[in-house]
Amino acid sequence: MSQIIATELKEGNWMVTTDLKEDGAAVPASAVLERLEQVIDPELGLDIVNLGMVYEVFVTGADVAIQMTLTTPGCPLHASIEEQVRARVGELDGVGSIAVTLVWDPPWTPMSMSQAAKRALGF
């Protein structure tokens, strides 16, 4: 059975999460999002969800696929952020593989951030 969930994130930012449940063994996409809120961008000091860098989370059984972006394609901390994503999501019980795909379309802009993140950064 397939379920697509449209989730409003932090004051108006939208993303789609998809849980494909197999015998009730799927890790909830909401749990993945909670873990992603623990991933801090080292330069900005805020989490990647509130920064608007997470575009999609797909969960199929135990496998998690995350589509996200960074503030700039040449971000020197790319490996560090991806390592944090894999570590935090990997802490969830029942997670199998974790695929992280960086995308650049649409590009990240400060308008992607939640209102709380904008306030924290003085926007």
C-alpha positions in Angstrom: 0.0 0.0 0.0 1.3 3.4 -0.9 0.7 6.6 0.9 1.8 10.1 -0.2 1.8 12.7 2.5 2.0 16.5 1.8 3.6 18.1 4.9 3.8 21.7 5.6 7.1 22.4 7.2 7.8 25.4 9.4 5.5 28.3 8.5 4.8 27.6 4.9 7.7 25.6 3.4 6.2 22.6 1.6 7.7 19.2 0.8 6.4 15.8 -0.1 7.2 12.7 1.9 6.3 9.3 0.7 5.9 6.2 2.9 5.6 2.9 1.0 4.5 0.5 3.7 5.5 -3.2 3.5 4.0 -5.3 6.3 4.1 -2.3 8.6 7.9 -2.4 8.5 8.4 1.1 7.0 10.3 3.7 9.0 7.9 6.7 9.1 9.0 9.6 7.0 8.1 11.9 9.9 10.8 10.1 12.0 13.3 10.7 9.2 12.4 14.4 9.2 12.9 14.5 13.0 16.4 13.1 12.6 17.1 15.6 9.8 16.3 18.4 12.1 19.3 17.3 14.1 21.6 17.9 11.1 23.2 21.3 11.5 24.7 23.3 8.7 28.2 24.1 10.1 28.4 27.5 8.5 24.9 28.7 9.3 24.4 26.9 12.6 20.8 25.9 11.9 19.3 22.6 10.9 18.9 21.6 7.2 15.1 21.2 7.5 14.5 24.8 8.8 17.0 26.0 6.3 14.8 24.5 3.5 17.5 22.3 2.2 15.4 19.0 2.4 13.2 18.6 -0.7 11.9 15.1 -0.4 12.0 12.0 1.8 11.0 8.6 0.4 10.7 5.6 2.5 10.3 2.2 0.9 10.3 -0.6 3.5 13.5 -0.1 5.4 15.2 2.0 2.6 15.3 5.7 2.9 16.0 8.1 0.0 16.5 11.8 0.7 16.6 14.5 -2.0 18.2 17.7 -0.7 20.3 20.7 -1.7 23.0 22.8 -0.2 23.2 26.6 0.0 25.7 26.5 -2.9 26.8 23.9 -5.4 30.5 24.4 -4.4 29.8 24.0 -0.7 33.1 22.9 0.9 31.2 21.2 3.7 29.2 18.9 1.4 30.8 15.7 2.7 30.3 16.7 6.4 26.6 17.4 5.9 26.0 14.2 4.0 27.8 12.3 6.7 25.6 13.9 9.4 22.5 13.0 7.3 23.5 9.3 7.1 24.5 9.1 10.7 21.3 10.7 12.1 18.9 8.7 9.9 21.0 5.5 10.4 20.2 5.8 14.2 16.6 4.9 13.5 15.6 1.3 14.2 14.8 -0.6 11.1 16.6 1.6 8.6 18.3 -0.3 5.8 20.0 1.7 3.0 20.2 5.4 3.0 20.5 7.2 -0.4 21.2 10.9 -0.3 20.8 12.8 -3.6 21.9 16.4 -4.0 19.9 18.4 -6.4 20.4 21.9 -7.6 17.0 22.6 -9.2 15.3 24.4 -7.7 18.3 26.2 -6.3 18.4 27.1 -2.6 17.7 30.7 -1.7 17.2 32.4 1.7 13.4 32.4 0.8 13.5 28.6 1.3 14.1 29.0 5.0 11.4 28.8 7.7 10.4 32.1 9.4 12.2 30.9 12.6 15.4 30.4 10.6 15.1 33.8 8.9 14.7 35.5 12.3 17.7 33.6 13.7 19.8 34.8 10.7 18.5 38.3 10.8 16.4 38.2 7.6 
